[in-house]
Amino acid sequence: PRRSGHGVGARLDAVQVMSGKVRNSLMPPRASAKLTPQASNRQQKENMSVKRVFDTIRKRVPGFEFATILDVGANTGQSTEAFLAHAPSADILALEPSPESFAKLAETYAGNPRVHCLNIAASRAAGR
């Protein structure tokens, strides 16, 4: 965390509940991604959904800026990409327990100082 003392962090699951549309199927907008026209359209709609949620929060809390976003179950970083775009000053903590998905996530964001990938799960109970 490079910005100690900055505002309140935002949790991904709060965004998911508010929008009802944020899903791990949101594909990152990269030239290397092979998107079908249908997937691209779905990505665009979901990306706009994330934007609307962030805009709503900023409207209800004037001056609010996201300092940290917790992406629980980050998979390969699909939602992380949207959060980077719509919260340009936020750090993203991307948690992914699956070794295969985590490897892709870590590779994708290896050079991004705003994304911190952790190969762990989050749960309300201890254990597996």
N, C-alpha and C positions, 0 to 999 in steps of 0.2 A: 504494500500500500504506500504510494508515494505522496498522497495528499492527506496527511493527518489533519484532523480538525475540520474537514470539509463536510458540510451538510449531511443529510441522511442518505444511506445507501438504499438501493432498490433491489427487491428480490424478484427473480424471474417468475416464481409461481404466483406472485401478486399480479404481474402483468398478464399471465395466462388466464387467471380468474377474471380479470377485468375485461379482457378482449374476447375471451371465449374462442379465439381463432388462431392464436399463436400455437404452432405445432412444430415438432422436430422435422417435418417434411419441408420446411422453408429452406430452399437451396441457396447457397451463397452466389452472388452475382459475379462470376469470374469468367474470363474468356475461355478458360480450359474446361469449364463445366459444359457438358453436353445436355442441353435442355431441349425437350420437345416443345412445340408451341403450347401444348396444354400445361406442361410443367412450368414453363416460363410465365404463363398467365396466372397460374396458381401462386407462384412465387411473388408475382407483382401484387396480387390481391392481399396475400398474407403480410408482405412487407408494408403495404399501406395500412393494414390493421395495426401493426406494431407502431407505426408513425402516429395513427389516431390515438392510441393509448398514451403514448408519450406526450403528445400535444395536449390531451385532456388533463394529464397530471400537471403539466406546466401551467395550464390555464387555471386550474383549481388552486395551485400553490405558486403564485407569481414569484419569479426569481429562482425557482427550484432548478437545480442541475443535478444530474445523477453523478455521484462520485464512484459508486461501485455497483455492479450488477452481478448477481449470483445466478449463473446458468446451470441449474441442476439437471443432470441427464443431458449433457451437451451433445452427445452423440459425436458427429464429426464436425460440428461447428456451424450448422445451418442457422440456428437462431442467433448464435454469437455474431454472425455477419450482420444481421439486421440491427442488433443492439449497437454494434460499432458505428453503423451508419446514422442511427437516430439518437445516440448519446455520445457525441464526439469527444467529450472530455472524461468519460467514465472508464474505469478499469473493469475488466470482465474476469470473474473467477469462473472458469469453465470446469465443472466436475463431471467426470465420466468414468464409471467403474469397469466397463468392458475393455479388456486389453486391446482388442482389435480396433474398436472405435476410437479409443484413446490414442492409439498410435497415429491414426489419420488426423485426429484433432491436433495433436502436438506437432505433427509435421506441417499442417496447414498454417498454424499460428506461431511457428518457431521464431520468426523474425519480428513479431509484433509485440512491442513492450507493454501494450495495454491489455494483452490477453495472458492470463496466468492459468495454465492447464494443470489440473490435478487428477490423478488416476485414483479417485476415491468415490464412494457413494455417500449420499446424505439420506438419513432416515430418522424417524422419531424414536426408533428403538435400536439398541445395540445388537450387533451380530451381523449375520450375512443376509 
